[in-house]
Amino acid sequence: MKLATTLLTGTLILGGLGAGAYAMTDKQPLQSVSANSTTISEEQAKEIALEQTNGGNITKMSVDTDDRTKKYEFDIVNGEFEYDVDIDFNSGKVVEFDQERLDSDDDGDDDRDDGISIEEAKLSLEEAKKLALKEQAGTIVETELDRDDNQLRYEIEIHTDDNHEVNVDIDAMNGNVLNVEWDD
């Protein structure tokens, strides 16, 4: 009888402790230990970059990772200057800002002679990105407005789900796909 009472008391104590522990943990919110998963959109990053340069034309945009930090990278031309502006992917903070006079690359050429202007393009960057993604599904990691052989084009780099890189060139005047190139 003494053994049965001891076992019953032990069971009740353990059961009570278990139920109490369960009740306490059940009512506690789970705390996440992962890093802040908030990110800013590409559009928000563009606004931040253009604010830093007092407007201008975005000639190149890419998403890059340096030292395990993901960031948006923009090349912007405004007046006599070209700017490189890097925006932190998570916080929206400007992590790099460089300004250079357009003709200061020491090669004797005035970069403005290239005449690359987003206003000249009849197709928006957003429309070009949609066309490129119709050509090849994936994630756009870099875009650039460029002039090759006197033809204004968007060069769009896409990473596919199966880890391939595809470069799609879109005519900035009419939206025609000019070239699709696969890199291994």
Secondary structure, DSSP 4 states (H G I P E B T S, - for coil): -HHHHHHHHHHHHHHHHHHHHHHHHHHSPP---SPP-----HHHHHHHHHHHTTS-EEEEEEEEEETTEEEEEEEEEETTEEEEEEEETTT--EEEEEEEETT-SSSS--GGGG---TTT-SS-HHHHHHHHHHHS-SEEEEEEEEEETTEEEEEEEEE-TTS-EEEEEEETTT--EEEEEEE-
